[in-house]
Amino acid sequence: MRLFDKRTPFQKEWEKLEAQEQKFLQKRLEKKDSILNQKLEEKIPPKFKKK
């Protein structure tokens, strides 16, 4: 915590929004399989799957 913070309220809010955006983008980069893809994966025989 800064004792004497010289940032304006606008700057504080902007930094907060940038941090939220970075978290959102990082989460989107992590590719997750959908539930449908997971269920379909179980039904495909092993010899038809890509290697």
N, C-alpha and C positions, 0 to 999 in steps of 0.2 A: 504494500500500500504506500502510495506516495503521500508525504505529508503536505507538500505544497504543489498541487497538481495545476499546471498552467494550461492544460487543455480546455478548450471550450466544451460546452455540453454537446454541440454538434460533432466535434471531433471524437468525443467519447462514444456517442451513438454510432458514428460511422465505423469506428474500430470494432465495436460490438457486432454490427451487421456484417462486416468483412469476416470476422471469426465464424459467425453462423454460416456464411456462404461457403467458407472453406470446409467446414464440417459436412455440409450438405454435399458438396462436390466430391469430397473424399468418400463419403458413403455411397454415392452413385458409381464411383469407379470400381467398387467391390461388386463384381458380378455374382449374383446369386441365382441358382436355378429356381424356377417357379415350381410350385407344387405339382402343376400339371406335367411339367418335364420330368420331375422326379418319379411320378407314377408311371409315365410312359417308359421311362428308362428301365423300370422293373419288368416290363412286359416284353422287351426286346431280347431275343435269344442272343447269347454271347457270340455266336459265329457271325451275326449281322452287325455287330458293333465295330466302329472304327478302331484301329490300333494306334 
